[in-house]
Amino acid sequence: MKALIKGLLNYFLIGILAVIPIVVILQIMIFVKDRVSDLFQMVYGYADNYLYTILVFAISFFYPGLHRPKISP
């Protein structure tokens, strides 16, 4: 009886510990989606034009060198 309870508890803990990383990753993905959605709505609300919004995102994602400071040797 004691071995059965120990085995069930062991499997239960393994199952819980296996689900925790999945839940954390899903929460991070939902958080990032919300932030990107809010940023898109903010840029669109300011420009009130989808073309400008897409242009701002394209420039910010495809030209990251514009944001980096120049480091002189």
C-alpha positions as CSV (number, residue, x, y, z in Angstrom):
1,M,0.0,0.0,0.0
2,K,2.8,2.4,0.9
3,A,4.6,1.6,-2.3
4,L,1.5,2.3,-4.3
5,I,0.9,5.7,-2.7
6,K,4.6,6.5,-3.2
7,G,4.4,5.6,-6.8
8,L,1.3,7.6,-7.4
9,L,2.7,10.6,-5.6
10,N,5.9,10.3,-7.7
11,Y,4.0,10.2,-11.0
12,F,1.8,13.1,-9.8
13,L,4.9,15.3,-9.0
14,I,6.5,14.4,-12.3
15,G,3.4,15.4,-14.2
16,I,3.0,18.7,-12.3
17,L,6.7,19.5,-12.9
18,A,6.4,18.7,-16.6
19,V,3.4,21.1,-17.0
20,I,4.9,24.1,-15.2
21,P,7.4,25.0,-18.0
22,I,4.7,24.8,-20.6
23,V,2.5,27.1,-18.6
24,V,5.3,29.6,-18.1
25,I,6.1,29.7,-21.8
26,L,2.5,30.2,-22.7
27,Q,2.2,33.0,-20.2
28,I,5.3,34.7,-21.7
29,M,3.9,34.3,-25.2
30,I,0.6,35.9,-24.2
31,F,2.4,38.7,-22.4
32,V,4.5,39.5,-25.5
33,K,1.5,39.3,-27.8
34,D,-0.3,41.8,-25.6
35,R,2.6,44.2,-25.6
36,V,3.1,44.0,-29.4
37,S,-0.7,44.5,-29.8
38,D,-0.7,47.5,-27.5
39,L,2.3,49.0,-29.3
40,F,0.6,48.5,-32.7
41,Q,-2.5,50.2,-31.5
42,M,-0.5,53.1,-30.0
43,V,1.4,53.7,-33.3
44,Y,-1.8,53.3,-35.3
45,G,-3.6,55.7,-33.0
46,Y,-0.9,58.3,-33.4
47,A,-0.5,58.0,-37.2
48,D,-4.1,56.9,-38.0
49,N,-2.7,55.2,-41.1
50,Y,-1.9,51.5,-41.6
51,L,0.9,52.3,-44.1
52,Y,2.7,54.5,-41.6
53,T,2.2,51.9,-38.9
54,I,3.7,49.1,-41.1
55,L,6.5,51.4,-42.2
56,V,7.4,52.1,-38.5
57,F,7.5,48.5,-37.6
58,A,9.4,47.5,-40.8
59,I,12.1,50.1,-40.1
60,S,12.4,49.2,-36.4
61,F,12.7,45.4,-37.1
62,F,14.8,45.4,-40.3
63,Y,17.2,48.2,-39.5
64,P,18.4,47.6,-35.9
65,G,21.6,49.4,-36.6
66,L,19.8,52.7,-36.4
67,H,19.3,52.2,-32.7
68,R,22.8,51.1,-31.7
69,P,25.2,53.7,-30.4
70,K,28.5,54.0,-32.3
71,I,31.4,52.6,-30.3
72,S,34.7,54.2,-31.2
73,P,37.9,52.2,-30.6
